[in-house]
Amino acid sequence: MAGTGFFDGVESVRFEGPQSTNPLAYRYYDRDRLVLGKRMEDHLRAAICYWHNFVYEGGDPFGGPTFLRPWSAGDLAAARLKADVAFEMFEILGLPFFTFHDRDIAPEGASLGESNRNVREIADIFARKMETSRVRLLWGTANLFSNRRFMGGAATNPDPDVFAYAAAQVKNAMDVTHHLGGANYVLWGGREGYETLLNTDMKRELAQLGRFLKLVVDYKHKIGYKGTILIEPKPQEPTKHQYDFDVATVFGFLKANGLENEVKVNIEVGHSVLAHHSFEHEISLAAAHGILGSVDANRNDYQSGWDTDQFPNNAPELALALHAILKAGGLVTGGFNFDAKVRRQSFEPVDLIYGHIGGMDTLARALIAAAGMIKDGALDRFVSERYAGWDRDEGAEMLAGNRDFAQIAARVEREGLNPQPRSGRQEYLENVVNRYL
């Protein structure tokens, strides 16, 4: 593929091993390495996101753009150039997937019809490029939060015309995702929530959100889309409280609307932290409820109280998350999407490459460590032994519903039960984990 000139001097990134000092080489990410009998690439299914790489301009609440990208004009000509640069970067990094919001790839027009045509035009460029590229679409989504019309929400807006507009926009984004062979479609309700209850009818808004999601699922089946529908939990920011607060909240919402078998979750590290959970907690809970779909790989600055979207660089933290993912059977249609952006002082094109190299090596090291934990089985054996009583005799009978309160109480009195606590061995288990890191 002909170069755009944006990444002049940057060669394709290759695996060179841990001994390499080349800053433009992978040291741990060897896509063909077998881990538990499966290629590393197929475990991680890593994706490059469109928005933070090609839309974020380096601004913050106190200062404007610092990146000055050549496609920043915001028209269709700039969108075409942005697509060329994006696919050049996909090839340089050699990762298997990418992701996008509709407003990332094409400018908004004067009407929804014009906006949708713009999106489809760039999607057609993607389709042609994908014919000669190994990169595939992990997921697409619609931006229902940036335009001022969505200041009061999209599906949860008090104005039914905004609901209708959002539905029409999502329909187009789903059509494009289907056309490009996307493995998933994501719903991120950036403003599906409230700032104050003084002007909010929560019961009505939850009903609207449930109806919207049912429309999405119905349309998926109507067009024969085989991908997975995902919801991305986030507790706050930009709204004070969002209805997709965390995995537990999303699961309750799905159950209430009879959609727990239709929709899964896309879990982000930074959003988990904002909800005061660990990443592995959210993954384990999603797996327990059967709704683990995909994940976003990033990290927050723990000295800041907002979603800073930095590239992951903490292998021990991610190893526990990958341990939970491997135990759950891995990511099927999902993957690790780099929902991460370089810092506003990292304005040179090569900084985009450095960020992804570091992120991939971190994921690779975490995967190797997690696989070691799975293969050794020490953690699983301890947990199994700790709960062994529930798998036999009276424990199994109580759990199966074969004992009522009176029968349980009678046995306690008859056998003179006086159970004593047993150590949870947390420090020992933390030492076990550190063997692999």
C-alpha positions in Angstrom: 0.0 0.0 0.0 1.3 3.4 -1.0 2.4 5.6 2.0 0.7 8.9 2.8 3.9 10.5 4.1 2.4 10.8 7.6 4.5 7.9 9.0 7.7 8.5 6.9 10.6 6.6 8.3 8.5 4.2 10.3 8.8 0.6 9.2 6.4 -2.3 9.9 6.7 -3.3 13.6 8.0 -6.9 14.0 8.6 -9.2 16.9 12.3 -9.2 18.0 12.1 -10.8 21.4 12.8 -9.6 25.0 16.4 -8.8 24.3 15.6 -6.2 21.6 16.4 -2.6 22.3 14.6 -1.4 19.1 11.8 1.0 20.3 9.8 0.1 17.1 9.7 -3.6 17.7 7.6 -5.9 19.8 9.5 -7.6 22.6 6.8 -9.9 23.9 3.9 -9.8 21.4 4.6 -12.7 19.0 1.3 -13.1 17.2 2.0 -16.8 16.2 3.3 -17.9 19.6 1.1 -20.7 21.0 -0.3 -20.0 24.4 -2.4 -22.8 25.9 -2.7 -24.3 22.4 -3.9 -21.0 20.8 -2.1 -18.3 18.9 -1.4 -15.2 20.9 -3.1 -13.0 18.3 -6.2 -15.2 18.5 -6.3 -14.9 22.3 -6.0 -11.1 22.4 -7.8 -10.1 19.1 -6.3 -6.6 19.5 -8.0 -3.6 17.8 -6.9 -0.1 17.0 -9.6 2.5 17.7 -10.3 5.2 15.3 -11.3 8.1 17.6 -8.4 8.5 20.0 -5.8 8.0 17.2 -7.3 10.0 14.3 -9.9 12.3 15.9 -8.5 13.4 19.3 -6.5 16.5 18.6 -4.6 16.9 21.9 -7.0 19.3 23.5 -7.9 19.5 27.2 -10.3 21.6 29.3 -7.6 24.3 29.5 -6.1 24.3 26.1 -6.8 23.6 22.4 -5.4 21.2 19.9 -1.7 20.3 20.0 -1.5 17.6 17.3 -2.3 19.7 14.2 -3.1 16.6 12.1 -3.3 17.2 8.3 -6.9 15.9 8.2 -8.2 18.3 10.9 -10.3 20.3 8.4 -13.3 18.1 9.1 -14.7 17.7 5.6 -15.0 14.7 3.3 -11.6 15.2 1.7 -10.0 15.2 5.1 -12.0 12.1 6.0 -10.6 10.3 3.0 -7.0 11.3 4.0 -7.7 10.2 7.5 -8.8 6.7 6.2 -5.6 6.4 4.2 -3.5 7.3 7.2 -5.5 4.9 9.4 -5.0 1.9 7.2 -1.3 2.8 6.8 -1.0 2.6 10.6 -3.0 -0.7 10.8 -0.4 -2.2 8.4 2.5 -0.8 10.3 1.3 -2.3 13.6 0.1 -5.5 12.1 -2.8 -5.9 14.5 -5.9 -7.8 13.3 -8.8 -5.4 14.1 -10.0 -1.8 14.2 -13.0 -0.1 15.7 -14.9 3.2 15.0 -17.8 5.5 15.9 -19.7 6.8 12.9 -18.8 10.5 13.6 -15.1 9.6 13.8 -14.8 8.4 10.2 -16.9 11.0 8.4 -18.2 14.6 9.1 -21.7 15.3 10.1 -23.8 16.9 7.4 -26.7 19.4 7.3 -29.2 16.5 7.7 -29.2 13.0 8.9 -29.4 11.8 5.3 -26.3 13.7 4.4 -24.5 12.5 7.5 -25.4 8.9 6.7 -24.2 9.2 3.1 -20.9 10.6 4.4 -20.5 7.6 6.7 -21.3 5.1 3.9 -18.9 6.8 1.5 -16.0 6.3 3.9 -17.2 2.8 4.8 -17.0 2.0 1.1 -13.4 3.2 1.2 -12.8 0.9 4.2 -14.3 -2.1 2.3 -12.0 -1.6 -0.7 -9.0 -1.3 1.6 -10.0 -4.4 3.5 -9.9 -6.4 0.3 -6.1 -6.1 0.3 -5.5 -5.8 4.1 -5.6 -8.4 6.8 -7.3 -6.0 9.2 -10.9 -6.6 10.1 -13.6 -4.7 12.0 -14.0 -5.7 15.6 -16.9 -3.4 16.2 -18.7 -0.2 15.1 -20.9 2.2 17.0 -22.8 5.4 16.7 -21.8 8.7 18.4 -24.9 9.7 20.3 -23.3 12.1 22.7 -21.2 14.8 21.0 -23.9 16.8 19.1 -25.8 19.3 21.3 -29.1 17.5 20.3 -28.0 14.7 22.7 -27.3 17.0 25.7 -30.3 15.4 27.5 -29.6 11.9 26.2 -30.4 9.9 23.1 -32.8 7.0 23.9 -33.5 8.6 27.3 -34.2 12.1 25.9 -37.4 13.9 27.0 -38.0 14.7 23.3 -39.3 11.7 21.3 -37.9 13.2 18.1 -34.4 12.9 19.5 -35.1 9.2 20.3 -36.2 8.8 16.6 -33.1 10.6 15.3 -30.9 8.4 17.4 -32.7 5.3 16.2 -32.1 6.4 12.6 -28.5 7.1 13.2 -27.9 3.7 14.9 -29.7 1.9 12.0 -27.2 3.4 9.6 -24.2 2.5 11.9 -25.5 -1.1 12.2 -25.9 -1.3 8.4 -22.3 -0.2 7.9 -21.0 -2.5 10.6 -22.9 -5.4 9.0 -21.6 -4.4 5.5 -18.0 -4.4 6.8 -18.3 -7.8 8.5 -18.0 -6.3 12.0 -17.8 -9.0 14.7 -19.8 -6.8 17.2 -21.9 -3.7 17.4 -21.5 -1.5 20.6 -23.9 0.8 22.3 -22.2 3.3 24.5 -24.8 5.6 26.2 -22.5 8.5 26.9 -25.4 10.7 28.0 -28.0 8.1 28.9 -28.3 9.2 32.5 -29.0 12.4 34.4 -27.4 15.5 35.9 -30.2 16.1 38.5 -33.3 14.2 39.6 -35.1 17.6 39.8 -35.9 17.4 36.1 -35.7 13.7 35.5 -38.5 11.0 35.3 -36.2 8.0 35.9 -38.9 5.3 35.4 -39.9 6.8 32.0 -36.2 7.1 30.9 -35.4 3.5 31.8 -38.5 2.4 29.8 -37.3 4.4 26.8 -33.9 2.9 27.0 -35.3 -0.6 27.2 -37.5 0.0 24.2 -34.5 1.4 22.2 -32.4 -1.7 23.0 -35.2 -4.0 21.9 -35.4 -2.1 18.6 -31.6 -2.6 18.2 -31.9 -6.4 18.8 -35.0 -6.7 16.5 -33.1 -4.9 13.7 -30.1 -7.1 14.1 -32.2 -10.2 13.5 -34.1 -8.5 10.6 -31.0 -7.8 8.6 -29.4 -11.1 9.5 -26.5 -9.6 11.4 -24.6 -12.4 13.2 -22.4 -10.3 15.3 -22.8 -9.6 19.1 -24.6 -6.6 20.5 -22.6 -5.0 23.3 -23.3 -2.4 25.9 -20.3 -0.5 27.4 -20.8 0.2 31.1 -19.6 3.6 32.5 -20.7 5.1 35.8 -20.4 8.8 35.1 -18.7 11.4 32.9 -20.1 13.2 31.0 -23.4 12.8 33.0 -23.4 12.7 36.8 -25.0 9.3 36.8 -25.3 6.9 33.8 -27.8 4.1 33.6 -25.1 1.7 32.4 -23.2 2.3 35.6 -21.4 -1.1 35.8 -21.7 -4.7 34.8 -24.1 -5.5 37.7 -26.4 -2.6 36.7 -26.4 -3.5 33.0 -27.2 -7.2 33.8 -30.1 -6.1 36.0 -31.3 -3.9 33.1 -31.0 -6.7 30.6 -32.9 -9.1 32.9 -35.7 -6.6 33.4 -36.1 -6.3 29.6 -35.7 -10.0 28.8 -32.5 -9.3 26.8 -29.9 -11.2 28.9 -29.5 -13.8 26.2 -29.3 -11.2 23.4 -26.8 -8.6 24.6 -23.3 -8.8 26.3 -21.0 -6.2 27.7 -17.8 -4.4 26.5 -15.8 -3.7 29.7 -13.2 -0.9 29.9 -10.4 -0.7 32.4 -10.9 3.0 33.0 -14.7 2.8 33.4 -14.3 -0.1 35.9 -12.0 2.2 38.0 -14.5 5.1 37.8 -17.2 2.7 39.2 -14.8 1.8 42.1 -14.2 -1.7 40.9 -11.2 -3.6 39.6 -11.1 -4.6 35.9 -11.0 -8.3 36.9 -14.1 -7.8 39.1 -16.1 -6.5 36.2 -14.8 -9.3 33.9 -15.5 -12.0 36.5 -19.0 -10.7 37.2 -19.8 -10.6 33.5 -18.5 -14.1 33.0 -20.6 -15.3 36.0 -23.7 -13.9 34.4 -22.8 -15.1 30.9 -22.6 -11.7 29.3 -18.8 -11.2 28.8 -18.4 -9.9 25.3 -15.3 -7.7 24.7 -13.0 -5.3 26.5 -11.3 -2.0 26.1 -7.6 -1.8 27.1 -6.5 1.4 28.8 -5.8 2.8 32.2 -6.6 5.8 34.3 -4.2 8.1 36.1 -5.0 7.2 39.7 -4.3 10.7 40.8 -7.0 12.1 38.6 -10.7 11.6 39.1 -11.6 11.2 35.4 -11.3 8.9 32.5 -7.7 9.7 31.2 -7.6 6.8 28.6 -3.9 6.1 28.8 -2.2 3.1 27.1 -1.9 0.1 29.4 1.5 -0.5 30.9 0.7 -2.6 34.0 1.2 -6.2 33.2 0.4 -7.5 36.7 -3.0 -5.7 36.7 -3.9 -7.1 33.3 -2.7 -10.6 34.2 -5.5 -11.0 36.7 -8.0 -9.8 34.2 -6.7 -12.2 31.5 -6.7 -15.0 34.1 -10.5 -14.4 34.5 -11.0 -14.2 30.7 -9.2 -17.4 30.1 -11.2 -19.2 32.8 -14.3 -17.9 31.2 -13.3 -19.5 27.8 -11.7 -16.4 26.3 -13.1 -13.7 24.1 -15.2 -15.2 21.3 -16.4 -12.4 19.1 -14.8 -9.7 21.2 -11.2 -8.6 21.7 -8.9 -6.0 23.3 -9.7 -2.6 21.8 -7.1 0.1 22.5 -9.5 2.8 23.7 -6.4 4.8 24.6 -4.8 8.1 23.4 -1.3 9.5 23.5 -0.7 12.4 25.8 -1.2 15.9 24.4 2.6 16.5 24.5 3.2 13.3 22.4 2.3 15.0 19.1 4.6 13.3 16.6 3.2 10.5 14.4 5.7 8.0 15.8 4.2 8.5 19.3 1.0 6.7 18.1 3.2 3.7 17.2 5.1 3.7 20.5 1.8 3.7 22.4 0.5 0.6 20.7 3.8 -1.2 20.9 3.9 -0.7 24.6 0.2 -1.7 25.0 0.7 -4.9 23.0 3.8 -6.0 24.9 1.9 -5.4 28.2 -1.0 -7.5 27.0 1.4 -10.2 25.8 3.3 -10.4 29.1 -0.1 -10.5 31.0 -1.4 -13.3 28.8 1.8 -15.4 29.3 1.5 -14.9 33.1 -2.2 -15.7 33.1 -1.6 -18.8 31.0 1.0 -19.9 33.5 -1.5 -19.5 36.3 -4.1 -21.6 34.4 -1.6 -24.3 33.5 -0.2 -24.7 37.0 -3.7 -24.6 38.5 -2.6 -23.6 42.0 -5.2 -20.8 42.3 -8.0 -22.9 40.9 -7.2 -25.8 43.2 -7.3 -23.6 46.3 -10.6 -22.1 45.3 -12.1 -25.5 44.5 -11.0 -26.9 47.9 -12.3 -23.9 49.7 -15.8 -24.5 48.3 -15.7 -28.3 48.2 -18.3 -28.7 50.8 -20.9 -27.2 48.5 -20.4 -30.0 46.0 -21.2 -32.9 48.2 -23.6 -34.2 50.9 -25.7 -31.6 52.7 -24.0 -28.6 50.9 -25.2 -29.9 47.6 -28.7 -30.7 48.9 -29.2 -27.2 50.4 -28.0 -25.6 47.1 -30.3 -27.8 45.0 -33.3 -26.7 47.1 -33.8 -30.1 48.7 -33.7 -28.7 52.3 -36.0 -26.1 53.8 -35.2 -23.9 56.8 -36.7 -26.4 59.3 -34.7 -29.3 57.9 -31.5 -27.3 57.9 -32.0 -26.1 61.5 -32.9 -29.6 62.7 -29.6 -30.9 61.3 -27.6 -28.2 62.9 -29.1 -29.1 66.3 -29.0 -32.8 65.8 -25.3 -32.9 64.8 -24.3 -30.1 67.2 -22.7 -28.2 64.4 -20.2 -25.5 65.5 -18.3 -24.6 62.3 -15.0 -22.8 62.7 -13.5 -20.3 60.2 -10.6 -21.4 57.9 -8.0 -19.0 56.6 -8.5 -17.5 53.2 -4.7 -17.4 52.7 -4.8 -14.1 50.8 -1.1 -13.4 51.3 -0.2 -16.9 50.2 -2.3 -16.5 47.0 -0.8 -13.1 46.3 2.6 -14.8 46.5 1.5 -17.5 44.1 0.4 -14.8 41.6 3.7 -13.1 41.8 5.5 -16.2 40.7 4.2 -15.6 37.2 4.9 -11.9 36.9 
